[in-house]
């Protein structure tokens, strides 16, 4: 064997051994595609809002009650110089509030076009990730009043997380009609 062929033979041997050892590695095709959103609890049920629907999560800020509005309109808060109307989602849907502590309540801030509102929920469970193939088109365990605002759900660990659409909520005329006559 010539001196010039020896380095080439060594490189060929390394390449063959690398291919042999890599044969058991998973292929890229096995990667799971994920969907994510902000998980929250409303009346004891798990929901998840798509990431694009929620711009911020807040503790319930100090707010001013507004006279002459429907009971679901808690009031308005000044959040960094902007007036944020606070909507109690359980009251809006006329469903019982969960037994969680009032200190656990959070505000999901939504901004859809000209609508800037805070949706008060029982608690927020943070970012949730779901395998896209775990999506179920029919919502489960959703009260009738909430059903028009739910677009299916994801299943994980034998739990269903129903997908709540803030965009559908904002399009509903009852959401914008807060005056009590």
LOGUTOR-438110 format. One record per residue (C-alpha): z, y negated, x; residue in one letter; residue number from 1. Coordinates in nm, 4 decimals. Each point is the difference from the previous one (the first is absolute). Layout:
BEGIN
<kemar><zz>Z</zz><yy>Y</yy><xx>X</xx><rest>A</rest><nr>NUM</nr></kemar>
...
end
This chain:
BEGIN
<kemar><zz>0.0000</zz><yy>0.0000</yy><xx>0.0000</xx><rest>X</rest><nr>1</nr></kemar>
<kemar><zz>-0.0948</zz><yy>-0.3360</yy><xx>0.1421</xx><rest>X</rest><nr>2</nr></kemar>
<kemar><zz>0.2503</zz><yy>-0.2814</yy><xx>0.0401</xx><rest>X</rest><nr>3</nr></kemar>
<kemar><zz>-0.1930</zz><yy>-0.2103</yy><xx>-0.2526</xx><rest>X</rest><nr>4</nr></kemar>
<kemar><zz>0.0099</zz><yy>0.2715</yy><xx>-0.2678</xx><rest>X</rest><nr>5</nr></kemar>
<kemar><zz>0.3759</zz><yy>0.0531</yy><xx>0.0233</xx><rest>X</rest><nr>6</nr></kemar>
<kemar><zz>0.1039</zz><yy>-0.3270</yy><xx>-0.1765</xx><rest>X</rest><nr>7</nr></kemar>
<kemar><zz>-0.2570</zz><yy>0.0628</yy><xx>-0.2744</xx><rest>X</rest><nr>8</nr></kemar>
<kemar><zz>0.1313</zz><yy>0.3545</yy><xx>-0.0510</xx><rest>X</rest><nr>9</nr></kemar>
<kemar><zz>0.3558</zz><yy>-0.1322</yy><xx>-0.0256</xx><rest>X</rest><nr>10</nr></kemar>
<kemar><zz>-0.1048</zz><yy>-0.2557</yy><xx>-0.2650</xx><rest>X</rest><nr>11</nr></kemar>
<kemar><zz>-0.1906</zz><yy>0.2672</yy><xx>-0.1958</xx><rest>X</rest><nr>12</nr></kemar>
<kemar><zz>0.3036</zz><yy>0.2266</yy><xx>0.0066</xx><rest>X</rest><nr>13</nr></kemar>
<kemar><zz>0.2252</zz><yy>-0.2842</yy><xx>-0.1271</xx><rest>X</rest><nr>14</nr></kemar>
<kemar><zz>-0.2431</zz><yy>-0.0785</yy><xx>-0.2830</xx><rest>X</rest><nr>15</nr></kemar>
<kemar><zz>-0.0151</zz><yy>0.3660</yy><xx>-0.1112</xx><rest>X</rest><nr>16</nr></kemar>
<kemar><zz>0.3789</zz><yy>0.0379</yy><xx>0.0013</xx><rest>X</rest><nr>17</nr></kemar>
<kemar><zz>0.0419</zz><yy>-0.3278</yy><xx>-0.1953</xx><rest>X</rest><nr>18</nr></kemar>
<kemar><zz>-0.2396</zz><yy>0.1173</yy><xx>-0.2716</xx><rest>X</rest><nr>19</nr></kemar>
<kemar><zz>0.1755</zz><yy>0.3350</yy><xx>-0.0234</xx><rest>X</rest><nr>20</nr></kemar>
<kemar><zz>0.3427</zz><yy>-0.1577</yy><xx>-0.0416</xx><rest>X</rest><nr>21</nr></kemar>
<kemar><zz>-0.1179</zz><yy>-0.2640</yy><xx>-0.2511</xx><rest>X</rest><nr>22</nr></kemar>
<kemar><zz>-0.1457</zz><yy>0.2491</yy><xx>-0.2458</xx><rest>X</rest><nr>23</nr></kemar>
<kemar><zz>0.3249</zz><yy>0.0227</yy><xx>-0.2005</xx><rest>X</rest><nr>24</nr></kemar>
<kemar><zz>0.0446</zz><yy>-0.3736</yy><xx>-0.0541</xx><rest>X</rest><nr>25</nr></kemar>
<kemar><zz>-0.0499</zz><yy>-0.1349</yy><xx>-0.3545</xx><rest>X</rest><nr>26</nr></kemar>
<kemar><zz>-0.3254</zz><yy>-0.1704</yy><xx>-0.0805</xx><rest>X</rest><nr>27</nr></kemar>
<kemar><zz>-0.0230</zz><yy>-0.3554</yy><xx>-0.1296</xx><rest>X</rest><nr>28</nr></kemar>
<kemar><zz>-0.1161</zz><yy>0.1353</yy><xx>-0.3376</xx><rest>X</rest><nr>29</nr></kemar>
<kemar><zz>0.3566</zz><yy>0.1167</yy><xx>-0.0724</xx><rest>X</rest><nr>30</nr></kemar>
<kemar><zz>0.1411</zz><yy>-0.3548</yy><xx>-0.0028</xx><rest>X</rest><nr>31</nr></kemar>
<kemar><zz>0.1515</zz><yy>-0.0937</yy><xx>-0.3385</xx><rest>X</rest><nr>32</nr></kemar>
<kemar><zz>-0.1159</zz><yy>-0.3255</yy><xx>-0.1568</xx><rest>X</rest><nr>33</nr></kemar>
<kemar><zz>0.2948</zz><yy>-0.2073</yy><xx>-0.1259</xx><rest>X</rest><nr>34</nr></kemar>
<kemar><zz>0.0514</zz><yy>-0.2584</yy><xx>-0.2752</xx><rest>X</rest><nr>35</nr></kemar>
<kemar><zz>0.2956</zz><yy>-0.2386</yy><xx>0.0231</xx><rest>X</rest><nr>36</nr></kemar>
<kemar><zz>0.1877</zz><yy>-0.2433</yy><xx>-0.2177</xx><rest>X</rest><nr>37</nr></kemar>
<kemar><zz>0.3400</zz><yy>-0.1540</yy><xx>-0.0725</xx><rest>X</rest><nr>38</nr></kemar>
<kemar><zz>0.2325</zz><yy>0.2411</yy><xx>-0.1782</xx><rest>X</rest><nr>39</nr></kemar>
<kemar><zz>0.2462</zz><yy>-0.1242</yy><xx>-0.2591</xx><rest>X</rest><nr>40</nr></kemar>
<kemar><zz>0.2301</zz><yy>0.1227</yy><xx>-0.2743</xx><rest>X</rest><nr>41</nr></kemar>
<kemar><zz>-0.0209</zz><yy>-0.1269</yy><xx>-0.3566</xx><rest>X</rest><nr>42</nr></kemar>
<kemar><zz>0.2206</zz><yy>0.1532</yy><xx>-0.2683</xx><rest>X</rest><nr>43</nr></kemar>
<kemar><zz>0.0644</zz><yy>0.3046</yy><xx>0.2160</xx><rest>X</rest><nr>44</nr></kemar>
<kemar><zz>-0.3712</zz><yy>0.0738</yy><xx>0.0520</xx><rest>X</rest><nr>45</nr></kemar>
<kemar><zz>-0.1853</zz><yy>-0.0103</yy><xx>0.3338</xx><rest>X</rest><nr>46</nr></kemar>
<kemar><zz>-0.2992</zz><yy>-0.2314</yy><xx>0.0242</xx><rest>X</rest><nr>47</nr></kemar>
<kemar><zz>-0.2176</zz><yy>-0.1164</yy><xx>0.2838</xx><rest>X</rest><nr>48</nr></kemar>
<kemar><zz>-0.2020</zz><yy>-0.3219</yy><xx>0.0072</xx><rest>X</rest><nr>49</nr></kemar>
<kemar><zz>-0.3133</zz><yy>-0.0121</yy><xx>0.2140</xx><rest>X</rest><nr>50</nr></kemar>
<kemar><zz>0.0482</zz><yy>-0.1961</yy><xx>0.3214</xx><rest>X</rest><nr>51</nr></kemar>
<kemar><zz>-0.2464</zz><yy>-0.2684</yy><xx>-0.1101</xx><rest>X</rest><nr>52</nr></kemar>
<kemar><zz>0.1967</zz><yy>-0.0736</yy><xx>-0.3181</xx><rest>X</rest><nr>53</nr></kemar>
<kemar><zz>0.3307</zz><yy>-0.0973</yy><xx>0.1654</xx><rest>X</rest><nr>54</nr></kemar>
<kemar><zz>0.0110</zz><yy>-0.2967</yy><xx>0.2370</xx><rest>X</rest><nr>55</nr></kemar>
<kemar><zz>0.3742</zz><yy>-0.0012</yy><xx>0.0693</xx><rest>X</rest><nr>56</nr></kemar>
<kemar><zz>0.3302</zz><yy>0.1686</yy><xx>-0.0864</xx><rest>X</rest><nr>57</nr></kemar>
<kemar><zz>0.3103</zz><yy>-0.2148</yy><xx>-0.0554</xx><rest>X</rest><nr>58</nr></kemar>
<kemar><zz>0.3609</zz><yy>0.0322</yy><xx>-0.1031</xx><rest>X</rest><nr>59</nr></kemar>
<kemar><zz>0.0397</zz><yy>-0.1661</yy><xx>-0.3381</xx><rest>X</rest><nr>60</nr></kemar>
<kemar><zz>0.0258</zz><yy>-0.3685</yy><xx>0.0961</xx><rest>X</rest><nr>61</nr></kemar>
<kemar><zz>0.2102</zz><yy>-0.2634</yy><xx>-0.1728</xx><rest>X</rest><nr>62</nr></kemar>
<kemar><zz>-0.1994</zz><yy>-0.1149</yy><xx>-0.2977</xx><rest>X</rest><nr>63</nr></kemar>
<kemar><zz>0.0101</zz><yy>-0.2476</yy><xx>-0.2848</xx><rest>X</rest><nr>64</nr></kemar>
<kemar><zz>-0.0060</zz><yy>0.1224</yy><xx>-0.3578</xx><rest>X</rest><nr>65</nr></kemar>
<kemar><zz>-0.2772</zz><yy>-0.1523</yy><xx>-0.2080</xx><rest>X</rest><nr>66</nr></kemar>
<kemar><zz>0.0749</zz><yy>-0.0776</yy><xx>-0.3650</xx><rest>X</rest><nr>67</nr></kemar>
<kemar><zz>-0.2371</zz><yy>0.1120</yy><xx>-0.2744</xx><rest>X</rest><nr>68</nr></kemar>
<kemar><zz>-0.1491</zz><yy>0.3001</yy><xx>0.1792</xx><rest>X</rest><nr>69</nr></kemar>
<kemar><zz>-0.0038</zz><yy>0.3675</yy><xx>-0.0884</xx><rest>X</rest><nr>70</nr></kemar>
<kemar><zz>0.2928</zz><yy>0.2126</yy><xx>0.1229</xx><rest>X</rest><nr>71</nr></kemar>
<kemar><zz>-0.2088</zz><yy>0.1736</yy><xx>0.2688</xx><rest>X</rest><nr>72</nr></kemar>
<kemar><zz>-0.0533</zz><yy>-0.3356</yy><xx>0.1748</xx><rest>X</rest><nr>73</nr></kemar>
<kemar><zz>0.3136</zz><yy>-0.0262</yy><xx>0.2138</xx><rest>X</rest><nr>74</nr></kemar>
<kemar><zz>-0.0821</zz><yy>-0.3460</yy><xx>0.1320</xx><rest>X</rest><nr>75</nr></kemar>
<kemar><zz>-0.1634</zz><yy>-0.1634</yy><xx>0.2993</xx><rest>X</rest><nr>76</nr></kemar>
<kemar><zz>0.1030</zz><yy>-0.0067</yy><xx>0.3660</xx><rest>X</rest><nr>77</nr></kemar>
<kemar><zz>-0.1041</zz><yy>-0.2261</yy><xx>0.2841</xx><rest>X</rest><nr>78</nr></kemar>
<kemar><zz>-0.1396</zz><yy>0.2276</yy><xx>0.2704</xx><rest>X</rest><nr>79</nr></kemar>
<kemar><zz>-0.1121</zz><yy>-0.1946</yy><xx>0.3066</xx><rest>X</rest><nr>80</nr></kemar>
<kemar><zz>-0.1017</zz><yy>-0.2982</yy><xx>-0.2100</xx><rest>X</rest><nr>81</nr></kemar>
<kemar><zz>-0.1821</zz><yy>0.1966</yy><xx>-0.2702</xx><rest>X</rest><nr>82</nr></kemar>
<kemar><zz>0.1327</zz><yy>0.0649</yy><xx>-0.3499</xx><rest>X</rest><nr>83</nr></kemar>
<kemar><zz>0.0188</zz><yy>0.3738</yy><xx>-0.0557</xx><rest>X</rest><nr>84</nr></kemar>
<kemar><zz>0.0338</zz><yy>0.1124</yy><xx>-0.3636</xx><rest>X</rest><nr>85</nr></kemar>
<kemar><zz>0.2268</zz><yy>0.3060</yy><xx>-0.0154</xx><rest>X</rest><nr>86</nr></kemar>
<kemar><zz>-0.0947</zz><yy>0.2697</yy><xx>-0.2509</xx><rest>X</rest><nr>87</nr></kemar>
<kemar><zz>0.2477</zz><yy>0.2780</yy><xx>-0.0799</xx><rest>X</rest><nr>88</nr></kemar>
<kemar><zz>-0.2392</zz><yy>0.2965</yy><xx>-0.0236</xx><rest>X</rest><nr>89</nr></kemar>
<kemar><zz>0.2439</zz><yy>0.2253</yy><xx>-0.1882</xx><rest>X</rest><nr>90</nr></kemar>
<kemar><zz>0.0483</zz><yy>-0.2696</yy><xx>-0.2618</xx><rest>X</rest><nr>91</nr></kemar>
<kemar><zz>-0.3748</zz><yy>-0.0724</yy><xx>-0.0161</xx><rest>X</rest><nr>92</nr></kemar>
<kemar><zz>-0.0718</zz><yy>0.3668</yy><xx>-0.0734</xx><rest>X</rest><nr>93</nr></kemar>
<kemar><zz>0.3050</zz><yy>0.0297</yy><xx>-0.2280</xx><rest>X</rest><nr>94</nr></kemar>
<kemar><zz>0.1341</zz><yy>0.2974</yy><xx>0.1947</xx><rest>X</rest><nr>95</nr></kemar>
<kemar><zz>0.3597</zz><yy>0.0570</yy><xx>0.1098</xx><rest>X</rest><nr>96</nr></kemar>
<kemar><zz>0.1023</zz><yy>-0.1251</yy><xx>0.3410</xx><rest>X</rest><nr>97</nr></kemar>
<kemar><zz>0.1067</zz><yy>0.2608</yy><xx>0.2505</xx><rest>X</rest><nr>98</nr></kemar>
<kemar><zz>0.3707</zz><yy>0.0340</yy><xx>0.0725</xx><rest>X</rest><nr>99</nr></kemar>
<kemar><zz>-0.0467</zz><yy>-0.1333</yy><xx>0.3536</xx><rest>X</rest><nr>100</nr></kemar>
<kemar><zz>0.2047</zz><yy>-0.2942</yy><xx>0.1192</xx><rest>X</rest><nr>101</nr></kemar>
<kemar><zz>-0.1386</zz><yy>-0.3519</yy><xx>-0.0647</xx><rest>X</rest><nr>102</nr></kemar>
<kemar><zz>0.0221</zz><yy>-0.0551</yy><xx>0.3778</xx><rest>X</rest><nr>103</nr></kemar>
<kemar><zz>-0.2649</zz><yy>0.2685</yy><xx>0.0489</xx><rest>X</rest><nr>104</nr></kemar>
<kemar><zz>-0.2536</zz><yy>-0.1850</yy><xx>-0.2161</xx><rest>X</rest><nr>105</nr></kemar>
<kemar><zz>-0.3002</zz><yy>-0.1356</yy><xx>0.1839</xx><rest>X</rest><nr>106</nr></kemar>
<kemar><zz>-0.2922</zz><yy>-0.2265</yy><xx>-0.0723</xx><rest>X</rest><nr>107</nr></kemar>
<kemar><zz>-0.3566</zz><yy>0.1137</yy><xx>0.0577</xx><rest>X</rest><nr>108</nr></kemar>
<kemar><zz>-0.1967</zz><yy>-0.3200</yy><xx>0.0529</xx><rest>X</rest><nr>109</nr></kemar>
<kemar><zz>-0.3537</zz><yy>0.0238</yy><xx>-0.1323</xx><rest>X</rest><nr>110</nr></kemar>
<kemar><zz>-0.2833</zz><yy>-0.2454</yy><xx>0.0367</xx><rest>X</rest><nr>111</nr></kemar>
<kemar><zz>-0.3088</zz><yy>0.0770</yy><xx>-0.2046</xx><rest>X</rest><nr>112</nr></kemar>
<kemar><zz>-0.2422</zz><yy>-0.2907</yy><xx>-0.0125</xx><rest>X</rest><nr>113</nr></kemar>
<kemar><zz>0.1949</zz><yy>-0.2997</yy><xx>-0.1336</xx><rest>X</rest><nr>114</nr></kemar>
<kemar><zz>0.2955</zz><yy>0.2146</yy><xx>-0.1102</xx><rest>X</rest><nr>115</nr></kemar>
<kemar><zz>0.3039</zz><yy>-0.0072</yy><xx>0.2293</xx><rest>X</rest><nr>116</nr></kemar>
<kemar><zz>0.2923</zz><yy>0.1985</yy><xx>-0.1416</xx><rest>X</rest><nr>117</nr></kemar>
<kemar><zz>0.3028</zz><yy>0.2031</yy><xx>0.0962</xx><rest>X</rest><nr>118</nr></kemar>
<kemar><zz>0.0513</zz><yy>0.3363</yy><xx>-0.1677</xx><rest>X</rest><nr>119</nr></kemar>
<kemar><zz>0.3673</zz><yy>0.0999</yy><xx>-0.0017</xx><rest>X</rest><nr>120</nr></kemar>
<kemar><zz>0.0438</zz><yy>0.3763</yy><xx>0.0414</xx><rest>X</rest><nr>121</nr></kemar>
<kemar><zz>0.3106</zz><yy>0.2201</yy><xx>0.0318</xx><rest>X</rest><nr>122</nr></kemar>
<kemar><zz>-0.0539</zz><yy>0.0721</yy><xx>0.3703</xx><rest>X</rest><nr>123</nr></kemar>
<kemar><zz>-0.2709</zz><yy>0.0241</yy><xx>0.2645</xx><rest>X</rest><nr>124</nr></kemar>
<kemar><zz>-0.0549</zz><yy>0.3195</yy><xx>0.1952</xx><rest>X</rest><nr>125</nr></kemar>
<kemar><zz>-0.2206</zz><yy>-0.1552</yy><xx>0.2705</xx><rest>X</rest><nr>126</nr></kemar>
<kemar><zz>-0.3391</zz><yy>0.1144</yy><xx>0.1231</xx><rest>X</rest><nr>127</nr></kemar>
<kemar><zz>-0.1082</zz><yy>0.3325</yy><xx>-0.1424</xx><rest>X</rest><nr>128</nr></kemar>
<kemar><zz>-0.2827</zz><yy>0.2155</yy><xx>0.1361</xx><rest>X</rest><nr>129</nr></kemar>
<kemar><zz>-0.1814</zz><yy>0.2656</yy><xx>-0.1990</xx><rest>X</rest><nr>130</nr></kemar>
<kemar><zz>-0.2762</zz><yy>0.2447</yy><xx>0.0752</xx><rest>X</rest><nr>131</nr></kemar>
<kemar><zz>-0.3048</zz><yy>-0.1205</yy><xx>-0.1918</xx><rest>X</rest><nr>132</nr></kemar>
<kemar><zz>-0.0593</zz><yy>0.3506</yy><xx>-0.1294</xx><rest>X</rest><nr>133</nr></kemar>
<kemar><zz>0.3432</zz><yy>-0.0017</yy><xx>-0.1724</xx><rest>X</rest><nr>134</nr></kemar>
<kemar><zz>-0.1245</zz><yy>-0.2589</yy><xx>-0.2535</xx><rest>X</rest><nr>135</nr></kemar>
<kemar><zz>0.0331</zz><yy>0.0950</yy><xx>-0.3676</xx><rest>X</rest><nr>136</nr></kemar>
<kemar><zz>-0.2067</zz><yy>-0.2014</yy><xx>-0.2486</xx><rest>X</rest><nr>137</nr></kemar>
<kemar><zz>0.2439</zz><yy>0.0365</yy><xx>-0.2905</xx><rest>X</rest><nr>138</nr></kemar>
<kemar><zz>0.3367</zz><yy>-0.1756</yy><xx>0.0347</xx><rest>X</rest><nr>139</nr></kemar>
<kemar><zz>0.3125</zz><yy>0.2074</yy><xx>-0.0582</xx><rest>X</rest><nr>140</nr></kemar>
<kemar><zz>0.3328</zz><yy>-0.1037</yy><xx>-0.1523</xx><rest>X</rest><nr>141</nr></kemar>
<kemar><zz>-0.1154</zz><yy>-0.3564</yy><xx>-0.0642</xx><rest>X</rest><nr>142</nr></kemar>
<kemar><zz>0.1342</zz><yy>-0.1809</yy><xx>-0.3093</xx><rest>X</rest><nr>143</nr></kemar>
<kemar><zz>-0.2706</zz><yy>-0.0935</yy><xx>-0.2510</xx><rest>X</rest><nr>144</nr></kemar>
<kemar><zz>0.0527</zz><yy>-0.3740</yy><xx>0.0601</xx><rest>X</rest><nr>145</nr></kemar>
<kemar><zz>-0.0676</zz><yy>0.0423</yy><xx>0.3734</xx><rest>X</rest><nr>146</nr></kemar>
<kemar><zz>-0.2898</zz><yy>0.2485</yy><xx>-0.0272</xx><rest>X</rest><nr>147</nr></kemar>
<kemar><zz>-0.2814</zz><yy>-0.2645</yy><xx>-0.0260</xx><rest>X</rest><nr>148</nr></kemar>
<kemar><zz>0.1062</zz><yy>-0.1329</yy><xx>0.3412</xx><rest>X</rest><nr>149</nr></kemar>
<kemar><zz>0.0064</zz><yy>0.3352</yy><xx>0.1804</xx><rest>X</rest><nr>150</nr></kemar>
<kemar><zz>-0.3082</zz><yy>0.1400</yy><xx>0.1714</xx><rest>X</rest><nr>151</nr></kemar>
<kemar><zz>0.0946</zz><yy>0.3632</yy><xx>0.0665</xx><rest>X</rest><nr>152</nr></kemar>
<kemar><zz>0.2500</zz><yy>0.1091</yy><xx>0.2594</xx><rest>X</rest><nr>153</nr></kemar>
<kemar><zz>0.0618</zz><yy>0.1812</yy><xx>0.3263</xx><rest>X</rest><nr>154</nr></kemar>
<kemar><zz>0.2047</zz><yy>0.3139</yy><xx>0.0424</xx><rest>X</rest><nr>155</nr></kemar>
<kemar><zz>0.2196</zz><yy>0.0564</yy><xx>0.3044</xx><rest>X</rest><nr>156</nr></kemar>
<kemar><zz>0.2892</zz><yy>0.2431</yy><xx>0.0427</xx><rest>X</rest><nr>157</nr></kemar>
<kemar><zz>-0.0202</zz><yy>0.0928</yy><xx>-0.3688</xx><rest>X</rest><nr>158</nr></kemar>
<kemar><zz>0.0490</zz><yy>-0.3673</yy><xx>-0.0981</xx><rest>X</rest><nr>159</nr></kemar>
<kemar><zz>-0.2538</zz><yy>-0.2145</yy><xx>-0.1812</xx><rest>X</rest><nr>160</nr></kemar>
<kemar><zz>-0.0507</zz><yy>-0.3621</yy><xx>0.1050</xx><rest>X</rest><nr>161</nr></kemar>
<kemar><zz>-0.2002</zz><yy>-0.1759</yy><xx>-0.2715</xx><rest>X</rest><nr>162</nr></kemar>
<kemar><zz>-0.2393</zz><yy>-0.2720</yy><xx>0.1220</xx><rest>X</rest><nr>163</nr></kemar>
<kemar><zz>0.0952</zz><yy>-0.3325</yy><xx>-0.1606</xx><rest>X</rest><nr>164</nr></kemar>
<kemar><zz>-0.2788</zz><yy>-0.2577</yy><xx>-0.0267</xx><rest>X</rest><nr>165</nr></kemar>
<kemar><zz>0.1228</zz><yy>-0.3586</yy><xx>0.0270</xx><rest>X</rest><nr>166</nr></kemar>
<kemar><zz>-0.3623</zz><yy>-0.1091</yy><xx>-0.0503</xx><rest>X</rest><nr>167</nr></kemar>
<kemar><zz>-0.0028</zz><yy>0.1650</yy><xx>-0.3450</xx><rest>X</rest><nr>168</nr></kemar>
<kemar><zz>0.3351</zz><yy>-0.1609</yy><xx>-0.0808</xx><rest>X</rest><nr>169</nr></kemar>
<kemar><zz>-0.1273</zz><yy>-0.3482</yy><xx>0.0860</xx><rest>X</rest><nr>170</nr></kemar>
<kemar><zz>-0.3075</zz><yy>0.0569</yy><xx>-0.2189</xx><rest>X</rest><nr>171</nr></kemar>
<kemar><zz>0.2200</zz><yy>0.0775</yy><xx>-0.3026</xx><rest>X</rest><nr>172</nr></kemar>
<kemar><zz>0.0359</zz><yy>-0.3048</yy><xx>-0.2278</xx><rest>X</rest><nr>173</nr></kemar>
<kemar><zz>0.3646</zz><yy>0.0875</yy><xx>-0.0816</xx><rest>X</rest><nr>174</nr></kemar>
<kemar><zz>0.0877</zz><yy>-0.0472</yy><xx>0.3679</xx><rest>X</rest><nr>175</nr></kemar>
<kemar><zz>-0.1214</zz><yy>-0.3592</yy><xx>-0.0053</xx><rest>X</rest><nr>176</nr></kemar>
<kemar><zz>0.1450</zz><yy>-0.0827</yy><xx>-0.3450</xx><rest>X</rest><nr>177</nr></kemar>
<kemar><zz>0.3597</zz><yy>-0.0823</yy><xx>0.0946</xx><rest>X</rest><nr>178</nr></kemar>
<kemar><zz>0.0663</zz><yy>-0.2710</yy><xx>-0.2620</xx><rest>X</rest><nr>179</nr></kemar>
<kemar><zz>0.2393</zz><yy>0.1090</yy><xx>-0.2748</xx><rest>X</rest><nr>180</nr></kemar>
<kemar><zz>-0.0900</zz><yy>-0.1472</yy><xx>-0.3392</xx><rest>X</rest><nr>181</nr></kemar>
end
